[in-house]
């Protein structure tokens, strides 16, 4: 994924999209917007957004526990900066899959949420800042928390 389909405009677009997922921001914002719009389920949406934020916090703690370094491939530098040099598990994947599970449970369409989660997670591989196992572990973590919470 770090070599296929790369053009300057595609890299800019994927980089901009991926930046929306930093610290779970896109997903937390979506949950809070839904809380504002859906009065009958306001509390449930706010709690779901809180679960996404907590998933980000747990994921960050796991990164510091595992201390796995991000990929460095000669001739293929990462295409975006990252808050830390730690990669395992992927917070983009964890928050994305947690939000997809939580928000679908509240009535948001599941297929688009999961497609967006997959795209967000895949963007990190395209940009060269995660190993595939980082993405899989983050997705599993997020999906598990999203289903259990």
N, C-alpha and C positions, 0 to 999 in steps of 0.2 A: 504493500500500500504506500510505501514511502517513495516508490519510483513510478508507479502507473498513474496515468491521468493527471499529470502535473503540468500546469501552465501557470504563468504568473497570475492571471486573473482567477483561476481555480484556487490557487494557494491563498490568495487574499480573501476570497469568499469563504473558504473552509476555515481560515483563521478567524475571520470575523464571527462566523457562526459559533465556533468552538469557544470564543471568548465569552459568549453569553452564558456558558456553563461554569465559568470560574466560580468557585465557592458555592456552587448550587444555585447561583443567583437567578437564572432563568426559571428554574423549577419553583423556587421559593416565591418569586414574584407572581408566577402563574397561580399558585395556591392562594396567595393573598388577594389577588384580583378576583379569583373565584369566590373567596370569602366575602368580598365587598359586593359582588353581584348576586350571590345566591343567599338571600336573607334566611330562608328556612334552614339551610345547612351551614351557616356562617361559622359556627363553632367547630364543626367537623372539618371544614376546609382549613381553618386556622390550625387545628391540631395536625392535620395532614402535612401542611407546610412546615410545622414544627418538627415532625418526624423526618422530613427531608433535611432540615437544618441539623438535627441530631445525627443523622446518618453521615453528613459531611464532617461533623466533629469527630465521630467514631473513626471514620476513614482516615482523618488526619492523624489521630492517635496511632492507628495501625501503621501508617507510613513511617512514623518515628520509631515504632517498635521494630519493623522489618528492615528499614534503612536501605532498601534496594535502590540502586542508582538508575537513572534514566538511560535509555539507549544512547550510545555514541557510536556512530558508524562512519568510518573514514569516507570522506567525499559526500556525505549526506547529513549535513548538520540539521538540527531541529529547526523547524520553520517558525516557531513561536517561542517566547519566553515562558517560564513557569515560575510559580511562587517559590518552589523548592527544587532541589535536585533529586528528590525522592519520588519513586514511581509506583510502589506497590502498597495497596491496590489503587486503581484509578478512581479518584473522587468524581470525575465527570460521569463515569459509568455507574458508580454507586448511587449518586443522587438522581441520575436519570431513571434508572430502573426502579428505585424506591418511589419516585414521584409517579411513574407510570402505573405502578401497582396501587398506590394510595389514591390517586385521582380517578382512576378507572372505577374503583370501588364506590366513589361518590357520584358516579354517573357520567363522567367525561368519557368520550369515545376511546375505547381501549386500543384499537388498531393504530390510530394516528399517534397516540401517546407512545406506544411501543416502537413505532417507526421512528419517531423523533429521538427516543432513547437510544436506539441502535445507531442512528446517524450521529448523535452526539458522541457516543463511545467510539465509533469508527473514525471520527474526525481526529481523535488523538493518535491513532495509528498513522493516518495520512500525514499528519504534521510531524511525525517522528519523535513524539515525546513519551510514548509508552510501548512496552512489550505487549504482545498479545495476551500473555498470562495476567498482566496487570488489569487489562480490560475484562477478561473473564472473571477474575476474582472480584473486581469492583461490581460487575453486573450481578454476580451471585450474592454478594453482600447486600446490595441494594434491593434486589428482588426478595431476598429472605426477610429483611427488615420490613419492606413494604407490605409483604404478605402477613407478617406476624403482628405488626403494630396496629 
